[in-house]
Amino acid sequence: MKRLDKPSASVYFVLILLVPAILVAAFLYVTFRWDLPQANHTSQLQYDQQTITVHRDGYSIPDIQANTELAVYFGLGAMHAQDRLWQMEVNRRRAAGTLSAVMGKSTLKSDQLMRTLGLKQNAQRMWQQLPNDQKQLLDAYTQGINYAMAQLTTLPIEFTIFDLTPQPWQPIDSMLLMQLMTWDLASNMESEITRSALLKNFGLDKTNEVMKPLVLDGVSNLTAAMDSSRLGPYFFNREATGSNGWVISGQYTASGQPLLANDLHLPNSIPSIWYLARMKGGNLEVSGATFPGLPFVVIGRNANIAWGITNMMADTQDIYFERINPSNRNQYFYDGAWYDMTLSEEKIDVKTEPLKPQEDPITLQVRRTRNGVILSDLDPRLKGVSFSLKWTADVQNGGTFASFNRLNYAKNWPEFKQALRDYVAPVQNFLYADRDGNIGYLVPGMIPKRKPYDGMLPKQGWRAETQWPDWIEFDALPQQLNPEQGYIIAANNQFIDPEYPYFITGDWSDDFRAQTIETKLMRALQSPDGVDINDMKQWQNDVSSPGAVNNVALLLNQLTPGQASPDLLARLTNWNGEMARESVAATIYTAWLYQMNRLMVADDLTRAPIPANERQYLNVLTQKLDLAFVSNTLNNTTSQWCDFVMIEPTQSCNAIVNSAFDHAINALSARYGNDPDNWRWGAVHQAQYPHFPFSKPERSATGISYFNGMLSTFFHRSIAASGGEQTLNVSPSSFRTDAWFMPFYGTSYRQVIDFGDDTQDAFINTTGQSGNVLSPHYDDMITKHQNGDYIPMSESKALHHQRSDGGNL
């Protein structure tokens, strides 16, 4: 028998290194999975001598039942802490401006912004003004969080990496999250600065082609000193927000009862923004999407009503230029006199980096005028100009918190309205349906009355007439019950009566998504069977891009013969306009329009005498695709943005179309190879789900990354995505140099509800219930979400819904 050779020394060396590493990895894996909740499992908790029963279905969605509401809130707090403790810790630190104490200088700008905005002070005021019954339920919820934290033998792995032990949750932390939600859903400030910079450098006509039309009603003098554009690093990395929602009367439905559909468009993340839950106890019986850190369903249904939410885009922020006393920087001018600013000081702790000198706390002075905090103080480069931010969160009380909670109990339209009467911010449109067959909508919140000025441009803060004189009264806010047409569609577009007497916003989204919904509804109404819940699901996942076929025809008509290969020409000519994952034409179309967008704006930036600081900001406009702007330009041959002198000194959209095509094909070939089969939309359009803070910088919308993304492979997730900017299944592309085509924003939650058959109600999250990377429920919804599948919303059907069966509805 042949003698086996002895292993070499190198093999022994590898084994010496490998075996301990495997053992350590196995130990860590078991340790950090030890406290993971079990799916398809029932457990019990105790609260105030009451038993709380929690059944988790196959996706670990909890069904929480108890005899009283307070016990249910305790149970929800415990579930949030079990599944999302790191997310809750990050969010409360972000809102309080204390991230840098854990993560160092990389989050300092975020902390400086939040401290300047004063979210913590606003949260304290909210807590003080919260009604006693709401304080009681928040206390029960808080106890549940802290109970679950105390039961954990091992904290989520992020806490270990940062050597962090979380402090007990406090009710004010939940108030902080309300403030954070308000900030994240308001972006009018950015619109004002963008509009003003465009107006100053390109004039009114060009500005109105890029943004919603502006009427200079005597306010053109307010656009001077646009140094505010240099504040970009603090604000302009924020992703957009939006939503689709519609509700259909039973007269048009297969079940004879109302249908309600809603999907919210927010920045992608892992874990998801939302946490799905079902709750029942006392007078409470509600299911839907919750926000970890808050004790109620934000979007969902109870036994009697259902509601959805779309962003109203309401203008609740104004930028004010301030006139500062040259002899005293802490005085500002207003209505003929000098006034002292309100001053406060914030100390921000900053974690010291390894092998670096000890970091001293950063001292931040916050100055405030009657208009709001001086934002320009955030950037030391801003000299000679001061501007402040006025926004409704500064008058936020406990009303919004109480409104969401009371909404969970509402049984009819009057109670629905009463629940939202004290709502402050963020201003949203609430769609409504109930078991009695009613449909409606209501826009609650504090929207300022503005006369003689609207909120579309920055204002002169020293003029008394620029102040907000009052708020639109609740009963005068946009609302409607049982409209004659029998349906309501809200997709961030201007859907309210054009004769409405008050200014709501100049930042409505375009009508593309709303028109798609209405077109599909009109077609469905021609069927004698009526609209059913499967129609709603198909519409939510629709990837047809409005106007794409027409745009391609216009593009090809202007393309020089022979410029496109027969293969590319055939792909574009035969394309049906769907942004499907297997489509190559969708990729070429998007790249072509993006290059048009870039070339039109870059051409003007090259020629215009724009100061370097403003040019740097306006260059951001060349790194995105504004599909509405490009589509409108294609259909408007007299567009002033077509004066393309980079190639020829005459106005010509044709020149831009041809140059953009060449740039698009060259870019695609350079990035993905010369074979168009490698340009499939799903291959290049990968939805990113960044983990904070361990995803790579180029895979994160914020650009903040700890360890420079070394842990990204472990925590980050991505998936081939269909959809585009204007499709109902929203998935707009980024065109950052390091993230071409990648969507960082999309549909964060979907729900469909049929009051004719509760067992058909369904919802879906983007990633999974758990924030623990070692949990099987960290990412087990991603594929279902992308494939347009759903999970039962009702308890009875969910109990029999196992992951092993695929879970399709």
N, C-alpha and C positions, 0 to 999 in steps of 0.2 A: 504494500500500500504506500502511495506517495505521501511523503511527509509534508505537512503544511508549513509554509514559511511563517516565521514569527513576525508579528506586526512591527512596523518600523517605529522609531522614536517619535516621528512626527504624528503618527496615528495616536500614540499614547498622549502626546501633548494636546492634540485636538480634543481627545476624550476628557482630559483633565479640565479643560476649559468648558467644554460643551455640557457635560453631565451636571456640574453645579448650576450652570445657567438655566438648564431645563428644570432642575429642581426648584430654583428660585422663582422662575416664571410660573411653574405649577402652583407653588405656594401662594404667590401673589394673585393668581387667577382664582384659586379657591377662596382666599381671604376676602377679596373685593366682590365676590359673588355671594358671600355668605348671607347677607341680609336682603338679597333680591326677592321681591314678592313673587309668588307663584301664580301663573295664569291658570284658568279653569279651577279655581280654588276658592273656598269660602273660609273666612276668618272672622273673628269677633274682637271688638274693642269695648272697653268700659269707660263711660263718662257719667259722672254724677249719679252713680248707682243705676245706670241704664246700660243695656247691652246694644251695641251697634253691630249689625251684620254687614259684612262687605264681601260681595261675590265679584271676583274678577273673571271676565270672559276670556276667550282665546287670545285676545289682543291685549289683555291686562287692563281693560277698561273697567273701572270699579262701578258696581251697583251698590250704593250705600243706603241702608235702611235702618230706621230707628223709630222710636215712639214720638220723639219731639224734634223740632227743627234744630234746636241748639246741639243736640247729639249728632245730627246729620252734619252740621257745620264742623263740629269736632272731627268727625270721620273724614270729611273732605280735606281738612288741614293735615291730617295724618297721611292721607294718600298723596297729597302734593309733596310733603316732605319725604316720603318714601321714594318717590319717583323723580322729583325735580329739585332736590335741595341745592345743587350747585347752580342751576339756573336762577333760582330764587336769590341765592347769595350774590351772584353777579348783578342781577337787576337792582337789588336794594343798594348795593355799593355804587353802581352806575348812577342811580338817581340821587344818592346822597353825596356823590363826588368823593368817594373814598377808594376807588379802584387802585390808585397809585400806591397806597399803603401795602398792597398785596403784589402788584404787578410792575411797580417801578415807573420810570419816566414814560414808557410807551403809552400810558393812559392819562398822562398829566393834562393834556389839552381837554380831554373829556371831563376830567374832574374840575378844571378851571371853569368850563362852560356851565356845568351843573351848579357849582357853587355860586357863580354869577347870577344864574337864573333864579336861585333861591328856592329850589324845589323842596328842600327840607323844611324851610320856614313855612312854605305854603302847606305842606303836609301836616305840620303841627297845628296850623290854624284849622285845617279840615277836621282833624281829630277833636279839637276843642269844640267845634260847632256841630259835630255829629250827634244826631238824636240818641237818647239813652238806649232805645231798643236796638239801634244799629250798633252801638258800642257793645252791647251785651252779646250779640251774635258774633261780632268780630273777636271779642274775648274768647268765646268758645272755639272759634276757628284757630286762633292763635295758640290756645292750649293744645289743640290737636297737632299742630306743627311741632311744638316743643316736646310733646309726648313722644312723637315718632322719632325726633332727633335723639332723645334720651335713650330710646330703645335700640338704636343702631350700635352694633358692636364695631363696625368699620364704616367710616365715612366714605363717600364717593372718592374715586382715585384722585380727582383734581385737588381736593383738600390736602391729600398727602403730598402731592407734588409741590404745592405752595406752602406746606407746613402751616396750614391754617385750621384753626378750630372755630367754627361759626358761633357767634353769640346767639343767645335765645332770640327768637322772633318776637317783635313788638308790634302792637297794633299800628303804630305810626309807620312801620315798614310797609304795610299794606296801603296806607295813604300815599306813601312815596311812589308806589307802583302806579297808583291812579294818576299822579302828576307826570310820571314818565310816559304813560299811555297818551296823555294829553299832548305832551311835547312831540312824541313820535308821529302823531297823526295830524299835526299842524305844520304846513310848509309855506304859508303865504309870505312869510318874510323873504324866503329865497326867491319867490316869484317877483316880489317888489324890486329886489336888487337886480335880478336878471333883466326885468323889463326896463328898469331905469338905465342900466348899462347899455342895453341895445338902443334905447331911445337916444341917449346922449351921443353915441358913436355912429349910428346908422340912420337915424331919423324915424319919423312916425310911420311912414308907409312900410318900410322894411320890418319894423318892430311888429306891426299888426299882421304881417304875413307869418311871423314865427310864433307869436302868442295871440291870445284872444284880443280882439280889437279894443284899442284904447282911445277914448275921447279926451282930448286935452282941454277940458273945460276950465281954462284959466289956471292950470296948475303946472304948465311947462317949466316955470321958474323953479320948481321944487326938485329938479333933477340935477342940479349942480353938485359938484364935489362928490363924485361917485367913488371915492377912495374906499367906500365900504366893501367894494368888490374884493379887496385884499383879505377880507375875513373868511374867504372860502374854506381854508383848512378846517375851520370849526364847524361849518354847517353843510357844505355842499357835497359831502360824501354820503349824505342820507339818501336812502332809496325811497322811491315814490310809494305812495299808498293808493289803493283803489278797491273796487269791489263790484260785483254784479249782484243784482237782486230783482226778483219779480214775484208777483203774487197774482193768481188767476182766480176769478170767481167761479163758483160751482156751476154756473150756467154753461160754462165751456169745458168742463172736465168730465172724464169718464166716470168718476165716482159720484158726481153731483155735489161735491164739497170742495172747498178751496184747496188750491195747491200753492205752496210757498217754496221758493228756491233761493239760496244765498251762497255766495262764495266770496271770501275776503282775500284781497291781494296785498300781501305784505312781504317784507324781506324774508328770504329763505334762511333757515337756521336749523341746527340740530343741537339739542332737541327743538321741536316745533314751539312756536309761540303759544300754541293752544294745548289744552289737556282735556280729553273727553271724559265725561262722567254722567252717571245717572243717580239721582238722589230722591229719596222718599221718606218723609217723616212729618208727623203732625199735619199741618195744612200745606206742606211743601211736597210737590211731585214734579220734578223737572229734569230734563235731559238736554245735553248739548255741549258746547265748548266753554270751558272755564279757563281762566288765566292764573297760573300758579302764583300764589301770594294773595289772591282775592277769593272771597267765600261765596261766589255766586256763579250761575251760568250767564255768560255774556251774550251768547247767541244760541237759540234753541227753542224748546217748546215745553209747556206744562200740559196738564190734562185738558185745558180749555182753550188756550191760545198758543200761537207760535209767532216768533218774530225773527227778522233778519236785519242786518245793519249794512248800510253802504256809506262811504265817506261823502259828506255833503260838500266838501271842498270849501266850506264856509270861511270867509275872511275874518279871522279872529286875532290877527297879528298885524301891527303897524310899526314901521320904522320911522323914527323921528330924528331929524338932524337937530342937534342942540347948539345953542350959542353960549359959549363958556366965557366967563369973566377973565380977560387976559391978566388981571392982577391977582386972581384967586381961582385956581382950577376947580375948586369945590363949590363954585357958585354958577348958576345957569340963569339965563334971561327968559322971562316969560311975561307977556302982556304988559310991557313997559317997566318992569322992575326986576331986580336981581334977587334970587332965592338961594338959600343954602341947600346943598344936596344932602340926602340921607346917606351916611357913611357906615360901613361895617367892614370887619376884617375877618378873613377866613385863613386858617392855617391848614395846609394840605400835607399830610405825611407822605413821604416817598420812600419806597423800599430801596435799600442799597443793593446795587448789583454786586455779584461775587467779585472779589479781588479789587473792588473800587473803594475810594474813600467814603466815609459815612455821609449819607445825604441828610442835609438839614431840611426841616419842614419849609415848604414854600408859603410865603405870606402873600395873600391876595387881597387887595383893597377893592371893595365893591361900592360903586357910587350909583346913586339912584336919583332921578328927577321925578317930577309928577307924572311923567310919561312912562317911566320904567327904568330898568337897569341900563347903565351905559355899556353897551356891548363892545364898542370900539376899544375899551380898555384891555380887552383880551389880547390885542396884538400891539406890541410896542412900536411896530413900524408905522402905525397910524398916527401921524402927527398933523396937527392943524385941523383935524376933523373929529367930531364926536357925534355919535348917534346912539339912540336908546331903542329899546323894544317895549312896546305896549302889547299885552296879550291877556286873554280872558282868564288864564290860569292864575293870574295875580289876584283875582277876585273869587277864585275857587273856594267853595265851602264843602260841607259834607253832602251836598245835595246829589251829586253824581253817584256816589257810593250808595246812598239810600235808594236812589232811583233804580239802579240795576237790581238791588235786592228785592225791592217791591215789585219790579217787573216779573220776577220769578213766581209771584203769587197771583198776578192779575188774572181775572176770570172773564173779562169782557172789555169792550172798547172804552167805556167810561173809566174803569179801573186801570186800564193801560195808559190812558191819558193822565190820570191822577198820579200814577207811579212816576211818570216822566216830568211832572210839573216843576220839580225842583232841580232838574238836571242842569248842569252848567257847561261842562266841556269834557271831552272834545265833541263839537257839534257833529252829529251824525243823522242820517235818515233812517228811521226805524220803519220797516215794512211789517204789516200786521195781517194775521188771518185768525179766525176763531171757529169753534165747533158749531156755532149758530149760522155759519155761512157768510160772515162779514169779512171784508178785506179793507185795508186802508194803509195810510202812511202818516207819519208825524215826524217833524224835524225839531226836536227839543234842543235847548241850550241857549247860552247867552251870546247873542249876535248884536254887535253895536249898531246903533243908528249913526249914520254918517252924513252930515250935510254941512257945507256944500261940497265936501270932498268925499270921494270913494277911497277904497283902500288899495288901489292898484299901483300907487307910486309912493316913495318916501315923502314925508311931510316936514314942514318947518315947525319944530317943536315950540318955538317962542310965540306962535300965533294962537290966540285963544280959540279961533274958529276951527282949528284942526282937531280939537278935542272931541271925544265921544260924548255927545250930549245925554244919551240914554241908551237903553236896551230895547230891542223889539219885544213887546209883551208876549207872554206865552200863547194867549189865544189868537194872536196875530201871526204866529209862526206858521210856515207852510204845513198844511195838514189836509187830509181828505178821507172820508169814509164812503165806501161803496160807490166809486166813480161810475158814471153812466156807461163808459166803454167796457167795464167789466174786468179790467186788468190794470196793473201798475208796473212800470218798468223803471228801475233806477240803476244806472251804471256810471255814476259820477258825472253824468251829463246834465244839461239844464232841462230838467223835466217838469219844473214848476211853472205855473202860469206866467207868461212873459209880462203880464200886466201887474204882477206882484209889486206892491208899492215900495218895498225896501231893497236896498242893495245887499245881496247875499255874498257874492263873490265874482271875481273876474277870472277865476281859475277853473271853470268847468272843464271837464274832459270832453273830447270830441264825441260825436254821436255814434261812432262806428259800432261799438258793442251794443248799445241800446237798439240801434237799427237792425242789427243781426238778430237780436232776441225777438223784436217785433215781427220781422220777416218770417221767422220760424213759427211764431205763434199764429200768424195769419194763415200760413200754409196748413198748420195743424187743425185750425178751426174749420177747414174745408172737409175734414174727415167726419163722418157721422158718429164715429166712436168717441170723439172728444179727446182732450189732452190728458195723458196719464203721467204717472211718476217716472216711467221709463223715458218719456220725451224730455222731461226735465233733466235727467241724468245725461242724456245725449247732448242736450244743448250746453250744459255746463262744460262738457268735454269737447266741444266743437273746436276744430282747428282751422276752419276756413277764414282766410284773411280778406276782409271786405275791400273791394276795389282792386284786388291783386291782379285778376285777369285783365281788367281794363288798363291797369298801370303797365302790365307787361306789353300789351298791344301798343300803347303809346311809346314805350321805350323802344320796342323793336322797329316801330315805324320811323323813328329818328336815328336808328343805328345805321351806320354806313354799310352798304351791301358788302358781304365778304368779311366783315370784321369779326363775326362770330363763326365758329366752326359749324358744319352741318349738325354735328351731334349736340352741341350746346343749343343751337337754334331750335332743334326738334324738341329738346327737353323743355325749353321755355314755352314754345308754341303750344305744346300738348298739355301743359300744366293746368290743373284744375283750381289752383289758388289755395290749396290746403297746405298748411305748415306741418306736414306729417313727417315722422322720424325717418322714413325711407326716401323722402323726396330730395333729389339733387337740385331741382329747379328752385325750391324754397331757399336753398343756400345761396344760389347765384342771385336770385331776386333781392334777398336781404343785403348781400354784399354790394350789389349794384346801387341800391337806393342809399345805403350808408355812404358810399363813396360820393354820390351826388350831394348828400347832406354836407359831408366834409369839405368837398371842393367849393361849394357855394359859399360857405361861411369862411373858409380859409382864404378864399380869393379876396373877400372884403377886409379880413383882418390884415392881409398883406399890404393892401393899398391904403387903408385908413390910418391917419396919424393918431394912433391910440397909445397912451402912456404904457410903459412896460408892465406896470403893476396891473392895469386893467386888461391888457392883452393876455397876460398869463391866466387870468380868470376866464376871459371869453374863449380861450382855447378849449375850455371844457366842452363848448358847444360843438367842437369838431370831433369829439370822442363819443358821440352818441348818435342814434338814429331817431329823429323825430319824424315818424312815418306820416303823420298828418301834414306836416310842413312840406315834405318832399312830394306827397301825393297832390297836394293843392298846387304846388309849383308845376308839376307835370300837366295839370289840367288848366293852367293859367299861363299862356304863352307870353303874357306881358309882365310876368313877375320881374321885379327889380333885382331879385337875387340871381338872375340869369346873366347879368352884365359881367361875363366871365373873361376878363382881360388877361388871365394867365396864358391863354392860348391865342385869343384874337381880341382886338380892341373894340369889338362890337357886341351888342347884347345878343346872346344866343344860348337858348336852352339846349339846342342841338349839340353844341360844342361840349357842354357839361355832360350830357348823356353819353357821348362817345368816349370822352376821357374817363368818365366814371366806370364804364364797362371795362376798359383796359386795366384800370387800377384794380378793379374787383377780381378779374381773372388772374392777374399777376399775383395778387395777394393770396388768393386761394391756392394757386399752384405752389407758391413759396412755402405756405404753411402746411398744406396737406398733400402735396404731390401733384403731378400732371394728370393723373387719372381721375376724371370727374366722379367715378363710382366711389371714390374715397371722400367725396364732398357731401355725402348724405347728411341731411339736417340733424338726425339723431347722433351722428358721429361727431359733429362739430359743435352742436348746441347741447352741451351737457349742463343740466341744472346743478348748481352748487348748493350744498347744505353745510355752511361753515360752522364749526364749533368755536366758541369763544373761550379761551384765546389760542387754541392749538392748531387751527388750520393755517396753511401757508398764507403769507400776505397777499399773493396774487389770487388766492381762492377765497378771499374774504372781502366783503363789501366795505368793511371798515378799514382794512389795511393794517389793523392791529394784530400782531401775532407774537406769542411768547415762544422762546427758544427758536425763533425764526422758522416756525413750521416743522420742526424736527419730528413732532408727534402727529403731524397731519394725517399720515397714512392710517394711524390708529383711530383717530377721532372724526376725521372729515368723511363726508359722503357726497357722491355725485351720481347722476344717472342721465341717460339719453332722454331728452325731453322733446315733445312736440309743442306746437303753439308758437305764438309770436306776440308782438306788441299790441295788435288790435284784435286778436282772436278772443273768443269767450274764454277759452282755456289760456289765460294770459301767461306769457313767458318771454318778456322782452330781453333782447340781447345786450350785453355789455360790449363796448368796443375799445376798452382799455387795451393798450398795447400787449399787456401780459394776460389778457383774459378775453380774447376775441370770441364773440358769439355766446359767451357763457352767461346764462341768466342767474342773477342773484336775488331775484324777486319773482313772485308768482302767486298761485292760488294756495293760500295757507290753510284753508278749511272749506269744506263743502257740506251743505245739508240740503235735503229735499224732504218735504213734509206733505202728506195727504191726509186731510181730515176725514176722508171717506174710509180710510183703512190705516189705522195707526201702525199695523205690523209692517207696512211698506216704507215707513219713515227710515231714512238712512243718513249717515254722515261719514266723513273720512278726514283723517289728519294727514299731514305731509310725511312725517318720519316715523314716529312711534310714541308710545306713552312714556317710555323711560328715558331719563337723561343719563343713565349709567351705561357707559360704552360696553360693558361686559354683559348687559342684559340682551336676551333675544328680542326684546321689544324696544331696543334702541332705534332700529331702522326697519322694522318688519312691515311698515305701511308704505314705504317709499314706492315699491313696485306697484302695489295696488293703486295708489294715488295717481301715478303716471299712466296706468292702464285704464283709468276711469272706473275703477271698482269702488264699492261702498261697503260699509259695515252697518248692521241693523242698529237703529236708534232705540227701539223698544226693548224692554227687559225680557219679555217672554220669548221673543225670537232670538235674542242674543244668547240666552242660556243654552240654546241648541246649536250655536254657531261656532264651529271649531276651526282653528287655523288649518288643520289637515285637509279640510274639504275645499280649500281655495278661497272660500269666503265670498264668492261672487253673489251679488243680488240681482 
